[in-house]
Protein backbone atom coordinates (compact mmCIF):
# COMPACT_ATOMS: atom_id res chain seq x y z
CA UNK A 1 0.00 0.00 0.00
CA UNK A 2 1.23 3.49 -0.81
CA UNK A 3 0.08 6.57 1.04
CA UNK A 4 1.01 10.06 -0.15
CA UNK A 5 0.04 13.34 1.43
CA UNK A 6 1.16 16.91 0.87
CA UNK A 7 0.88 18.69 4.20
CA UNK A 8 0.29 22.41 4.56
CA UNK A 9 3.76 22.86 6.04
CA UNK A 10 7.13 21.15 6.32
CA UNK A 11 6.72 21.14 10.11
CA UNK A 12 3.45 19.22 9.82
CA UNK A 13 5.05 16.63 7.50
CA UNK A 14 8.04 16.36 9.87
CA UNK A 15 5.67 15.73 12.79
CA UNK A 16 3.96 12.89 10.90
CA UNK A 17 7.34 11.43 9.86
CA UNK A 18 8.68 11.44 13.43
CA UNK A 19 5.40 10.11 14.86
CA UNK A 20 5.49 7.11 12.51
CA UNK A 21 9.11 6.39 13.49
CA UNK A 22 8.14 6.41 17.17
CA UNK A 23 5.43 3.80 16.48
CA UNK A 24 7.95 1.42 14.87
CA UNK A 25 9.21 -1.64 16.69
CA UNK A 26 12.56 -1.31 14.90
CA UNK A 27 14.30 1.28 12.70
CA UNK A 28 16.32 -0.55 10.03
CA UNK A 29 17.63 2.52 8.19
CA UNK A 30 17.48 6.27 8.61
CA UNK A 31 19.11 8.64 6.16
CA UNK A 32 18.56 11.91 4.41
CA UNK A 33 19.85 14.31 1.82
CA UNK A 34 21.17 17.76 2.67
CA UNK A 35 21.43 20.85 0.53
CA UNK A 36 24.59 22.93 0.17
CA UNK A 37 23.85 24.75 3.43
CA UNK A 38 23.55 21.50 5.40
CA UNK A 39 19.77 21.68 5.77
CA UNK A 40 17.99 18.31 5.47
CA UNK A 41 15.83 18.51 2.34
CA UNK A 42 14.79 14.87 2.14
CA UNK A 43 14.47 12.29 4.90
CA UNK A 44 13.99 8.53 4.60
CA UNK A 45 13.41 5.72 7.09
CA UNK A 46 12.91 1.97 6.78
CA UNK A 47 10.92 0.52 9.66
CA UNK A 48 9.40 -2.62 11.09
CA UNK A 49 5.96 -1.72 12.41
CA UNK A 50 3.34 -3.64 14.35
CA UNK A 51 0.62 -5.07 12.13
CA UNK A 52 -3.11 -5.06 12.74
CA UNK A 53 -2.79 -8.87 12.81
CA UNK A 54 -1.72 -9.99 16.27
CA UNK A 55 1.95 -10.98 16.46
CA UNK A 56 2.80 -9.96 12.89
CA UNK A 57 4.75 -7.04 11.52
CA UNK A 58 4.64 -4.76 8.49
CA UNK A 59 7.61 -3.25 6.69
CA UNK A 60 7.42 0.48 6.04
CA UNK A 61 9.48 2.90 3.99
CA UNK A 62 8.88 6.55 4.81
CA UNK A 63 10.05 9.45 2.68
CA UNK A 64 9.66 13.12 3.43
CA UNK A 65 10.61 15.83 0.97
CA UNK A 66 9.49 19.26 2.05
CA UNK A 67 5.79 19.06 2.86
CA UNK A 68 5.38 15.80 0.89
CA UNK A 69 5.09 12.61 2.94
CA UNK A 70 5.18 9.14 1.34
CA UNK A 71 4.62 5.86 3.17
CA UNK A 72 5.02 2.44 1.54
CA UNK A 73 3.68 -0.49 3.57
CA UNK A 74 4.18 -4.17 2.75
CA UNK A 75 4.53 -7.59 4.34
CA UNK A 76 7.79 -7.87 2.38
CA UNK A 77 10.68 -5.42 2.65
CA UNK A 78 11.90 -6.55 -0.77
CA UNK A 79 8.52 -5.71 -2.32
CA UNK A 80 8.47 -2.33 -0.55
CA UNK A 81 11.96 -1.48 -1.86
CA UNK A 82 11.00 -2.52 -5.41
CA UNK A 83 7.93 -0.28 -5.29
CA UNK A 84 10.00 2.58 -3.90
CA UNK A 85 12.43 2.25 -6.81
CA UNK A 86 9.56 2.27 -9.31
CA UNK A 87 8.09 5.39 -7.76
CA UNK A 88 11.43 7.23 -7.99
CA UNK A 89 11.44 6.95 -11.78
OpenMM code with the backbone's topology and positions (N, CA, C; nanometers):
from openmm import Vec3, app, unit

residues = "UNK UNK UNK UNK UNK UNK UNK UNK UNK UNK UNK UNK UNK UNK UNK UNK UNK UNK UNK UNK UNK UNK UNK UNK UNK UNK UNK UNK UNK UNK UNK UNK UNK UNK UNK UNK UNK UNK UNK UNK UNK UNK UNK UNK UNK UNK UNK UNK UNK UNK UNK UNK UNK UNK UNK UNK UNK UNK UNK UNK UNK UNK UNK UNK UNK UNK UNK UNK UNK UNK UNK UNK UNK UNK UNK UNK UNK UNK UNK UNK UNK UNK UNK UNK UNK UNK UNK UNK UNK".split()
positions = [
    Vec3(0.0836, -0.1153, 0.0000),
    Vec3(0.0000, 0.0000, 0.0000),
    Vec3(0.0898, 0.1238, 0.0000),
    Vec3(0.0495, 0.2232, -0.0745),
    Vec3(0.1229, 0.3492, -0.0811),
    Vec3(0.0310, 0.4624, -0.0365),
    Vec3(0.0814, 0.5410, 0.0564),
    Vec3(0.0076, 0.6573, 0.1036),
    Vec3(0.0916, 0.7806, 0.0742),
    Vec3(0.0306, 0.8808, 0.0126),
    Vec3(0.1005, 1.0062, -0.0147),
    Vec3(0.0137, 1.1209, 0.0327),
    Vec3(0.0773, 1.2159, 0.1008),
    Vec3(0.0037, 1.3343, 0.1433),
    Vec3(0.0965, 1.4540, 0.1358),
    Vec3(0.0442, 1.5636, 0.0850),
    Vec3(0.1163, 1.6910, 0.0870),
    Vec3(0.0549, 1.7724, 0.2008),
    Vec3(0.1343, 1.7932, 0.3040),
    Vec3(0.0880, 1.8691, 0.4196),
    Vec3(0.0946, 2.0187, 0.3916),
    Vec3(0.0310, 2.0961, 0.4762),
    Vec3(0.0289, 2.2415, 0.4563),
    Vec3(0.1614, 2.3064, 0.4948),
    Vec3(0.2456, 2.2322, 0.5671),
    Vec3(0.3762, 2.2863, 0.6042),
    Vec3(0.4785, 2.1738, 0.6190),
    Vec3(0.6044, 2.2111, 0.6104),
    Vec3(0.7132, 2.1150, 0.6317),
    Vec3(0.7089, 2.0650, 0.7760),
    Vec3(0.6784, 2.1526, 0.8690),
    Vec3(0.6722, 2.1142, 1.0106),
    Vec3(0.5657, 2.0079, 1.0345),
    Vec3(0.4530, 2.0205, 0.9674),
    Vec3(0.3449, 1.9221, 0.9817),
    Vec3(0.3883, 1.7869, 0.9249),
    Vec3(0.4545, 1.7876, 0.8094),
    Vec3(0.5052, 1.6633, 0.7496),
    Vec3(0.6120, 1.6012, 0.8394),
    Vec3(0.6988, 1.6841, 0.8960),
    Vec3(0.8036, 1.6355, 0.9869),
    Vec3(0.7414, 1.5694, 1.1092),
    Vec3(0.6364, 1.6300, 1.1628),
    Vec3(0.5672, 1.5734, 1.2790),
    Vec3(0.5134, 1.4336, 1.2466),
    Vec3(0.4490, 1.4194, 1.1316),
    Vec3(0.3959, 1.2890, 1.0898),
    Vec3(0.5092, 1.1888, 1.0728),
    Vec3(0.6182, 1.2292, 1.0086),
    Vec3(0.7339, 1.1426, 0.9859),
    Vec3(0.7886, 1.0913, 1.1193),
    Vec3(0.8120, 1.1816, 1.2129),
    Vec3(0.8679, 1.1442, 1.3426),
    Vec3(0.7701, 1.0600, 1.4239),
    Vec3(0.6412, 1.0889, 1.4139),
    Vec3(0.5403, 1.0115, 1.4856),
    Vec3(0.5374, 0.8661, 1.4370),
    Vec3(0.5477, 0.8461, 1.3047),
    Vec3(0.5495, 0.7106, 1.2507),
    Vec3(0.6747, 0.6347, 1.2948),
    Vec3(0.7874, 0.7033, 1.3030),
    Vec3(0.9107, 0.6387, 1.3491),
    Vec3(0.8963, 0.5949, 1.4947),
    Vec3(0.8327, 0.6772, 1.5763),
    Vec3(0.8135, 0.6412, 1.7173),
    Vec3(0.7245, 0.5186, 1.7342),
    Vec3(0.6327, 0.4964, 1.6409),
    Vec3(0.5431, 0.3800, 1.6483),
    Vec3(0.6127, 0.2499, 1.6080),
    Vec3(0.7255, 0.2593, 1.5392),
    Vec3(0.7948, 0.1417, 1.4871),
    Vec3(0.8507, 0.0555, 1.5996),
    Vec3(0.8559, -0.0741, 1.5745),
    Vec3(0.9206, -0.1641, 1.6695),
    Vec3(1.0709, -0.1688, 1.6451),
    Vec3(1.1125, -0.1324, 1.5220),
    Vec3(1.2555, -0.1313, 1.4898),
    Vec3(1.2801, -0.0363, 1.3725),
    Vec3(1.3873, 0.0421, 1.3799),
    Vec3(1.4298, 0.1280, 1.2699),
    Vec3(1.5476, 0.0574, 1.2026),
    Vec3(1.5278, 0.0173, 1.0767),
    Vec3(1.6322, -0.0549, 1.0028),
    Vec3(1.7305, 0.0402, 0.9358),
    Vec3(1.6794, 0.1522, 0.8865),
    Vec3(1.7630, 0.2523, 0.8194),
    Vec3(1.7045, 0.3893, 0.8477),
    Vec3(1.7923, 0.4880, 0.8512),
    Vec3(1.7478, 0.6269, 0.8614),
    Vec3(1.8538, 0.7115, 0.7923),
    Vec3(1.8161, 0.7793, 0.6874),
    Vec3(1.9110, 0.8641, 0.6163),
    Vec3(1.8376, 0.9787, 0.5492),
    Vec3(1.9148, 1.0740, 0.5050),
    Vec3(1.8560, 1.1905, 0.4409),
    Vec3(1.9535, 1.2561, 0.3463),
    Vec3(1.9023, 1.3521, 0.2735),
    Vec3(1.9846, 1.4314, 0.1820),
    Vec3(1.9847, 1.5752, 0.2311),
    Vec3(2.1034, 1.6366, 0.2240),
    Vec3(2.1168, 1.7757, 0.2674),
    Vec3(2.1494, 1.8635, 0.1477),
    Vec3(2.1070, 1.9889, 0.1577),
    Vec3(2.1426, 2.0850, 0.0528),
    Vec3(2.2816, 2.1421, 0.0832),
    Vec3(2.3239, 2.2371, 0.0026),
    Vec3(2.4594, 2.2925, 0.0166),
    Vec3(2.4802, 2.3680, 0.1483),
    Vec3(2.3723, 2.4054, 0.2145),
    Vec3(2.3849, 2.4755, 0.3429),
    Vec3(2.3822, 2.3792, 0.4613),
    Vec3(2.3600, 2.2499, 0.4334),
    Vec3(2.3549, 2.1500, 0.5395),
    Vec3(2.2156, 2.1227, 0.5918),
    Vec3(2.1157, 2.1894, 0.5359),
    Vec3(1.9771, 2.1684, 0.5771),
    Vec3(1.9254, 2.0378, 0.5162),
    Vec3(1.8580, 1.9555, 0.5966),
    Vec3(1.7993, 1.8307, 0.5466),
    Vec3(1.6827, 1.8655, 0.4560),
    Vec3(1.6899, 1.8220, 0.3295),
    Vec3(1.5830, 1.8507, 0.2338),
    Vec3(1.5000, 1.7266, 0.2022),
    Vec3(1.5538, 1.6113, 0.2333),
    Vec3(1.4786, 1.4870, 0.2141),
    Vec3(1.5191, 1.3915, 0.3248),
    Vec3(1.4201, 1.3240, 0.3833),
    Vec3(1.4473, 1.2290, 0.4902),
    Vec3(1.3825, 1.0966, 0.4533),
    Vec3(1.4463, 0.9872, 0.4947),
    Vec3(1.3986, 0.8532, 0.4602),
    Vec3(1.4215, 0.7607, 0.5788),
    Vec3(1.3270, 0.6712, 0.6025),
    Vec3(1.3405, 0.5724, 0.7091),
    Vec3(1.2796, 0.4407, 0.6631),
    Vec3(1.3436, 0.3309, 0.7033),
    Vec3(1.2915, 0.1966, 0.6782),
    Vec3(1.2632, 0.1364, 0.8152),
    Vec3(1.1391, 0.0925, 0.8331),
    Vec3(1.0918, 0.0519, 0.9656),
    Vec3(1.0270, -0.0854, 0.9652),
    Vec3(1.0257, -0.1473, 1.0822),
    Vec3(0.9405, -0.2623, 1.1090),
    Vec3(0.8342, -0.2097, 1.2038),
    Vec3(0.7083, -0.2270, 1.1643),
    Vec3(0.5959, -0.1717, 1.2407),
    Vec3(0.5023, -0.2834, 1.2843),
    Vec3(0.4339, -0.2646, 1.3953),
    Vec3(0.3337, -0.3636, 1.4348),
    Vec3(0.2219, -0.3696, 1.3312),
    Vec3(0.1715, -0.4873, 1.3081),
    Vec3(0.0620, -0.5069, 1.2128),
    Vec3(-0.0704, -0.5136, 1.2873),
    Vec3(-0.1775, -0.4921, 1.2147),
    Vec3(-0.3107, -0.5060, 1.2737),
    Vec3(-0.3361, -0.6516, 1.3140),
    Vec3(-0.2669, -0.7442, 1.2464),
    Vec3(-0.2792, -0.8866, 1.2806),
    Vec3(-0.1891, -0.9144, 1.4006),
    Vec3(-0.2439, -0.9734, 1.5032),
    Vec3(-0.1717, -0.9986, 1.6273),
    Vec3(-0.0434, -1.0790, 1.6024),
    Vec3(0.0678, -1.0263, 1.6530),
    Vec3(0.1946, -1.0977, 1.6456),
    Vec3(0.2678, -1.0858, 1.5136),
    Vec3(0.2137, -1.0115, 1.4185),
    Vec3(0.2799, -0.9961, 1.2889),
    Vec3(0.3340, -0.8549, 1.2750),
    Vec3(0.4188, -0.8368, 1.1743),
    Vec3(0.4751, -0.7040, 1.1517),
    Vec3(0.4607, -0.6639, 1.0057),
    Vec3(0.4700, -0.5347, 0.9825),
    Vec3(0.4645, -0.4756, 0.8495),
    Vec3(0.5929, -0.3989, 0.8277),
    Vec3(0.6426, -0.4015, 0.7059),
    Vec3(0.7612, -0.3247, 0.6689),
    Vec3(0.7132, -0.1910, 0.6141),
    Vec3(0.7820, -0.0853, 0.6505),
    Vec3(0.7424, 0.0476, 0.6039),
    Vec3(0.8644, 0.1238, 0.5558),
    Vec3(0.8472, 0.1957, 0.4458),
    Vec3(0.9476, 0.2898, 0.3990),
    Vec3(0.8805, 0.4264, 0.3994),
    Vec3(0.9397, 0.5186, 0.4732),
    Vec3(0.8878, 0.6550, 0.4814),
    Vec3(0.9822, 0.7481, 0.4075),
    Vec3(0.9253, 0.8413, 0.3348),
    Vec3(1.0047, 0.9452, 0.2681),
    Vec3(0.9369, 1.0788, 0.2927),
    Vec3(1.0173, 1.1774, 0.3239),
    Vec3(0.9661, 1.3117, 0.3429),
    Vec3(1.0535, 1.4061, 0.2622),
    Vec3(0.9898, 1.4839, 0.1777),
    Vec3(1.0607, 1.5828, 0.0966),
    Vec3(0.9795, 1.7110, 0.1036),
    Vec3(1.0278, 1.8055, 0.1826),
    Vec3(0.9491, 1.9264, 0.2046),
    Vec3(0.8208, 1.8902, 0.2767),
    Vec3(0.7084, 1.9352, 0.2250),
    Vec3(0.5788, 1.9059, 0.2862),
    Vec3(0.5173, 1.7765, 0.2343),
    Vec3(0.5870, 1.7072, 0.1435),
    Vec3(0.5381, 1.5799, 0.0891),
    Vec3(0.5806, 1.4639, 0.1780),
    Vec3(0.4842, 1.3789, 0.2111),
    Vec3(0.5090, 1.2612, 0.2939),
    Vec3(0.4624, 1.1388, 0.2160),
    Vec3(0.5491, 1.0384, 0.2056),
    Vec3(0.5181, 0.9143, 0.1343),
    Vec3(0.5431, 0.7978, 0.2281),
    Vec3(0.4482, 0.7052, 0.2332),
    Vec3(0.4622, 0.5859, 0.3168),
    Vec3(0.4287, 0.4636, 0.2314),
    Vec3(0.5228, 0.3696, 0.2254),
    Vec3(0.5025, 0.2440, 0.1542),
    Vec3(0.4965, 0.1343, 0.2595),
    Vec3(0.3881, 0.0584, 0.2600),
    Vec3(0.3682, -0.0494, 0.3567),
    Vec3(0.3579, -0.1817, 0.2835),
    Vec3(0.4234, -0.2852, 0.3371),
    Vec3(0.4184, -0.4168, 0.2748),
    Vec3(0.4545, -0.5231, 0.3772),
    Vec3(0.4107, -0.6454, 0.3520),
    Vec3(0.4533, -0.7589, 0.4340),
    Vec3(0.5973, -0.7960, 0.4025),
    Vec3(0.6452, -0.7528, 0.2858),
    Vec3(0.7794, -0.7873, 0.2384),
    Vec3(0.8633, -0.6607, 0.2196),
    Vec3(0.9794, -0.6567, 0.2825),
    Vec3(1.0685, -0.5421, 0.2653),
    Vec3(1.1200, -0.5361, 0.1222),
    Vec3(1.1447, -0.6513, 0.0622),
    Vec3(1.1901, -0.6552, -0.0774),
    Vec3(1.0857, -0.5917, -0.1693),
    Vec3(0.9595, -0.6275, -0.1498),
    Vec3(0.8523, -0.5708, -0.2323),
    Vec3(0.8399, -0.4202, -0.2090),
    Vec3(0.8554, -0.3764, -0.0848),
    Vec3(0.8468, -0.2333, -0.0546),
    Vec3(0.9594, -0.1571, -0.1233),
    Vec3(1.0814, -0.2127, -0.1205),
    Vec3(1.1957, -0.1477, -0.1863),
    Vec3(1.1770, -0.1424, -0.3379),
    Vec3(1.1244, -0.2496, -0.3965),
    Vec3(1.0998, -0.2518, -0.5410),
    Vec3(0.9986, -0.1435, -0.5787),
    Vec3(0.8938, -0.1308, -0.5010),
    Vec3(0.7927, -0.0277, -0.5286),
    Vec3(0.8536, 0.1118, -0.5116),
    Vec3(0.9334, 0.1291, -0.4091),
    Vec3(1.0000, 0.2584, -0.3897),
    Vec3(1.0845, 0.2953, -0.5113),
    Vec3(1.1599, 0.1989, -0.5623),
    Vec3(1.2434, 0.2251, -0.6810),
    Vec3(1.1593, 0.2609, -0.8025),
    Vec3(1.0448, 0.1955, -0.8194),
    Vec3(0.9564, 0.2272, -0.9310),
    Vec3(0.8990, 0.3678, -0.9189),
    Vec3(0.8669, 0.4066, -0.7970),
    Vec3(0.8089, 0.5391, -0.7755),
    Vec3(0.9108, 0.6511, -0.7945),
    Vec3(1.0376, 0.6222, -0.7804),
    Vec3(1.1430, 0.7230, -0.7992),
    Vec3(1.1566, 0.7619, -0.9447),
    Vec3(1.1215, 0.6702, -1.0344),
    Vec3(1.1441, 0.6946, -1.1782),
    Vec3(1.0209, 0.7401, -1.2494),
] * unit.nanometer
topology = app.Topology()
chain = topology.addChain("A")
for resn in residues:
    res = topology.addResidue(resn, chain)
    for name in ("N", "CA", "C"):
        topology.addAtom(name, app.Element.getBySymbol(name[0]), res)
